[in-house]
Amino acid sequence: MHILITGATGLIGSHLCPLLLINHQLTVLSRSPDKANQLLGANILAVDSLANVDFNTVDCVINLAGEPIVNKRWSDKQKQQLLDSRIQLTHQISAAINQCNTPPHTFISGSAIGFYGRQDDTPIDESFTAINPEFSHQLCDAWEHAALSAQSTSTRVCTLRTGIVLAKQAGALAKMLPPFKLGLGGAIGSGEQGMSWIHIDDMVRLILFVLETKTLSGAVNATAPHPVSNKEFSRQLGKALARPAFIPMPSLLLKLVMGEMADLLLYGQFVVPKKVLLQQFSFTYPTLPQALKQLVNQSA
């Protein structure tokens, strides 16, 4: 297939592209085509504008682009940047698809489990509707609507409600490893909040599975089947590193440092990937000890 991918140099994209290149032709949208070629190799076609893409020749679009959500405090300006970086591009892609004579048959677009807002310990699958309408929901909801506007009898749209992606070199785990290795890790706030996670290898395999499974459409939870509390995550990470993990991060301190953005860490949800499980997707790392053992390279 000819696949157009955005966000190709990010955490998920940089792991996904080498697998896609085995069997597919890749066009990568990047603000820096030279950087994209350096990172991903000469076998991709890197472009800096959607105007340089003939969508009639594209079989699938994978849209992973977006300003990192935890890089800066959520000022009004930063919130708008988070919205614009996702929604404007997604609207442009949907508009291009809708103008095609022979549109892509599949459009896979990013979203996040923040769609559900803060929740208690009730397991949440894709059919869950008791949404908490905070900023993370507003962001994901608008992002998904922008993608779903491309849906038609010719184009299948899937929105990936992605959890915390665990990888050794980047993302949340990479930020957590230094203090935990020093024995300074511990639960955040009450520690009871849900952490719905997924190993990076399963994340990219899940995207390939969604691409190949034509019966899947709409929202798809991209999380491992066994979410845990923050307290349990901290305990398991300390165990995997053979380090104590008893130093808590008080809620008040986190809010002083991070402002409203601290809500992402202080509140959570227990999300399960019902749709892909019903389609018989098999996780390589279904439980947290398995995932952490592989990622930190020590016994869990």
C-alpha distance (Angstrom), angle and dihedral (degrees) to the residues before:
residue distance angle dihedral
M1 . . .
H2 3.77 . .
I3 3.81 105.7 .
L4 3.79 127.4 -170.3
I5 3.80 112.8 -155.7
T6 3.80 131.1 -174.0
G7 3.80 123.5 -166.0
A8 3.80 88.2 31.5
T9 3.81 94.8 150.4
G10 3.82 94.2 52.1
L11 3.80 126.4 96.2
I12 3.81 96.9 -82.8
G13 3.79 97.0 32.1
S14 3.80 95.0 52.0
H15 3.82 90.1 53.9
L16 3.81 93.8 42.4
C17 3.80 100.7 48.5
P18 3.85 97.4 65.3
L19 3.82 89.0 54.7
L20 3.80 92.9 47.2
L21 3.80 91.5 49.6
I22 3.81 91.2 61.6
N23 3.81 91.9 73.2
H24 3.80 108.3 4.0
Q25 3.79 144.0 62.3
L26 3.81 112.2 -116.3
T27 3.78 131.8 -151.6
V28 3.80 112.1 -174.7
L29 3.79 124.5 -159.4
S30 3.80 108.8 -147.2
R31 3.79 137.7 157.6
S32 3.81 85.1 -135.8
P33 3.83 111.3 38.0
D34 3.81 91.5 179.3
K35 3.81 91.1 55.5
A36 3.80 90.2 47.5
N37 3.80 91.1 52.4
Q38 3.80 91.5 47.8
L39 3.80 92.1 50.8
L40 3.79 100.3 37.7
G41 3.81 102.5 28.9
A42 3.77 137.6 -111.3
N43 3.81 94.6 -73.0
I44 3.79 93.0 80.8
L45 3.79 127.2 78.6
A46 3.81 106.2 -130.7
V47 3.82 118.9 -160.9
D48 3.79 131.4 176.8
S49 3.82 97.9 -150.0
L50 3.80 137.3 42.4
A51 3.81 85.9 -134.6
N52 3.81 86.0 74.3
V53 3.81 92.1 59.4
D54 3.81 124.7 84.3
F55 3.79 100.3 -149.8
N56 3.81 89.9 -165.0
T57 3.81 87.0 72.2
V58 3.81 94.8 47.1
D59 3.82 119.6 96.6
C60 3.80 98.3 -174.4
V61 3.81 137.9 12.3
I62 3.82 120.6 -153.4
N63 3.79 109.9 -168.8
L64 3.83 113.9 -165.8
A65 3.81 101.1 146.3
G66 3.80 123.6 124.7
E67 3.79 143.2 122.2
P68 3.84 109.4 -87.1
I69 3.79 107.0 -96.2
V70 3.83 98.8 -143.0
N71 3.80 101.7 40.8
K72 3.81 97.7 94.0
R73 3.81 139.0 20.1
W74 3.79 112.7 -87.9
S75 3.77 102.1 -105.3
D76 3.81 115.1 163.2
K77 3.80 87.6 -100.8
Q78 3.82 92.6 51.3
K79 3.81 92.1 47.2
Q80 3.79 89.0 54.0
Q81 3.80 90.2 48.8
L82 3.80 90.4 51.9
L83 3.80 90.0 50.8
D84 3.80 96.0 43.9
S85 3.81 95.6 46.6
R86 3.80 90.3 57.8
I87 3.76 107.7 28.3
Q88 3.79 103.1 40.9
L89 3.81 92.9 52.4
T90 3.81 92.5 43.4
H91 3.82 90.7 51.0
Q92 3.82 89.1 50.5
I93 3.81 91.1 51.8
S94 3.81 92.3 47.5
A95 3.79 91.2 48.5
A96 3.81 91.0 51.0
I97 3.81 91.0 49.2
N98 3.81 91.5 49.0
Q99 3.80 90.8 53.3
C100 3.81 94.0 54.3
N101 3.77 126.9 109.8
T102 3.83 88.9 -156.2
P103 3.81 104.0 23.0
P104 3.82 126.2 -168.6
H105 3.81 109.8 -81.7
T106 3.83 92.4 -138.7
F107 3.80 134.5 36.7
I108 3.82 114.9 -174.6
S109 3.79 111.3 -173.4
G110 3.77 133.3 -178.2
S111 3.77 126.9 -107.1
A112 3.80 132.8 147.1
I113 3.79 142.2 -130.1
G114 3.80 85.9 -106.2
F115 3.81 81.9 85.8
Y116 3.82 87.5 84.3
G117 3.80 94.7 51.4
R118 3.80 120.8 -147.6
Q119 3.79 113.8 -23.8
D120 3.80 140.4 173.3
D121 3.81 124.0 -113.9
T122 3.83 95.9 -67.5
P123 3.83 111.0 124.8
I124 3.80 109.2 -112.0
D125 3.79 125.2 -151.1
E126 3.81 130.5 176.3
S127 3.81 92.9 -81.6
F128 3.83 93.5 61.0
T129 3.81 112.4 122.9
A130 3.83 106.8 170.8
I131 3.80 90.6 99.2
N132 3.80 123.7 178.5
P133 3.83 101.8 -135.3
E134 3.81 99.9 -141.9
F135 3.81 126.5 135.4
S136 3.80 95.9 -80.7
H137 3.82 89.1 56.1
Q138 3.80 93.0 46.1
L139 3.81 90.1 51.3
C140 3.80 95.4 48.1
D141 3.79 94.2 40.8
A142 3.80 92.9 54.6
W143 3.82 90.0 44.2
E144 3.80 91.8 52.7
H145 3.80 93.7 45.4
A146 3.80 89.6 53.5
A147 3.81 90.3 54.6
L148 3.80 96.3 41.8
S149 3.80 90.2 56.9
A150 3.83 85.7 76.4
Q151 3.80 93.1 58.2
S152 3.80 116.2 118.3
T153 3.79 141.7 136.2
S154 3.82 85.9 -80.3
T155 3.82 99.6 44.1
R156 3.79 127.4 50.9
V157 3.81 114.0 -155.0
C158 3.81 124.4 -157.4
T159 3.80 123.5 -179.0
L160 3.80 114.5 -156.9
R161 3.79 112.3 -141.4
T162 3.77 94.2 -158.4
G163 3.78 125.4 -161.7
I164 3.80 129.0 -156.0
V165 3.80 105.0 -44.5
L166 3.80 110.8 -142.3
A167 3.80 116.2 -148.0
K168 3.78 130.9 149.4
Q169 3.79 101.0 -131.0
A170 3.81 102.1 39.7
G171 3.78 144.6 9.6
A172 3.80 129.9 42.5
L173 3.80 98.0 -31.1
A174 3.80 93.0 51.8
K175 3.83 88.6 55.3
M176 3.81 91.9 48.1
L177 3.80 98.3 47.1
P178 3.85 100.2 73.9
P179 3.84 97.2 57.5
F180 3.80 92.6 38.5
K181 3.82 91.0 51.2
L182 3.81 87.6 54.6
G183 3.80 91.2 51.1
L184 3.81 91.0 -110.4
G185 3.80 97.7 114.9
G186 3.77 128.4 109.7
A187 3.77 146.8 134.9
I188 3.80 122.0 -45.0
G189 3.79 116.3 -126.6
S190 3.81 110.9 -38.8
G191 3.80 91.4 -10.8
E192 3.81 89.5 -139.8
Q193 3.81 95.1 102.2
G194 3.79 117.2 110.2
M195 3.79 123.0 -104.2
S196 3.78 112.5 -161.0
W197 3.78 106.5 -168.3
I198 3.81 140.8 170.7
H199 3.81 132.7 -163.7
I200 3.81 112.2 -115.6
D201 3.82 91.5 -121.7
D202 3.80 91.3 55.1
M203 3.81 90.0 45.0
V204 3.79 93.8 59.2
R205 3.82 91.9 40.9
L206 3.80 89.2 51.7
I207 3.81 91.2 53.1
L208 3.81 90.3 51.4
F209 3.82 88.8 48.0
V210 3.82 91.6 52.0
L211 3.80 89.3 48.3
E212 3.80 91.6 53.7
T213 3.84 98.7 38.3
K214 3.78 104.6 80.5
T215 3.81 93.8 -175.8
L216 3.82 91.3 66.6
S217 3.80 118.0 91.6
G218 3.78 140.3 148.1
A219 3.79 121.4 21.6
V220 3.81 117.0 5.4
N221 3.81 120.8 -175.3
A222 3.81 108.5 -133.0
T223 3.80 99.6 -160.8
A224 3.78 136.9 110.3
P225 3.83 114.1 -94.1
H226 3.82 94.5 -113.7
P227 3.83 113.1 58.3
V228 3.81 117.2 -175.8
S229 3.79 138.8 -159.6
N230 3.78 118.7 -94.8
K231 3.81 88.5 -112.1
E232 3.81 91.1 54.9
F233 3.81 91.8 45.3
S234 3.81 89.9 53.7
R235 3.80 91.3 47.5
Q236 3.79 92.9 50.0
L237 3.81 93.4 46.5
G238 3.81 91.1 50.1
K239 3.81 89.2 48.5
A240 3.80 92.4 49.3
L241 3.82 89.7 51.9
A242 3.82 93.8 40.6
R243 3.80 88.7 -123.5
P244 3.81 132.9 123.2
A245 3.80 114.8 -102.7
F246 3.78 104.2 -168.5
I247 3.81 104.2 116.0
P248 3.83 107.7 104.0
M249 3.79 126.6 -150.9
P250 3.84 106.7 -132.8
S251 3.79 116.0 -131.8
L252 3.79 93.5 -129.6
L253 3.80 93.3 54.2
L254 3.80 92.0 48.7
K255 3.80 91.3 50.2
L256 3.81 90.9 49.9
V257 3.80 91.0 52.0
M258 3.80 100.4 38.7
G259 3.80 106.4 21.9
E260 3.82 116.4 -157.1
M261 3.80 90.4 -11.7
A262 3.83 87.5 71.6
D263 3.82 87.1 75.8
L264 3.81 88.5 77.1
L265 3.81 89.0 64.1
L266 3.80 100.2 33.3
Y267 3.80 95.9 50.3
G268 3.77 130.7 37.4
Q269 3.75 147.8 150.8
F270 3.81 138.4 -119.0
V271 3.81 102.4 -122.7
V272 3.81 125.1 -175.0
P273 3.84 125.7 -164.6
K274 3.80 97.2 -128.7
K275 3.80 97.1 159.9
V276 3.81 97.7 55.9
L277 3.81 92.1 40.1
L278 3.81 89.8 55.4
Q279 3.81 87.2 52.3
Q280 3.83 89.5 54.0
F281 3.80 97.6 -109.3
S282 3.81 107.8 168.8
F283 3.80 119.0 -144.9
T284 3.81 117.3 -143.1
Y285 3.82 89.1 -156.1
P286 3.83 107.1 29.9
T287 3.82 95.1 156.9
L288 3.79 130.5 51.5
P289 3.85 97.5 -122.7
Q290 3.82 89.6 55.6
A291 3.80 92.0 49.3
L292 3.81 95.8 45.8
K293 3.79 93.0 45.2
Q294 3.79 90.0 57.6
L295 3.79 95.1 42.1
V296 3.79 100.2 46.9
N297 3.81 92.8 35.9
Q298 3.80 94.8 -132.1
S299 3.77 135.7 102.1
A300 3.79 114.0 -78.1
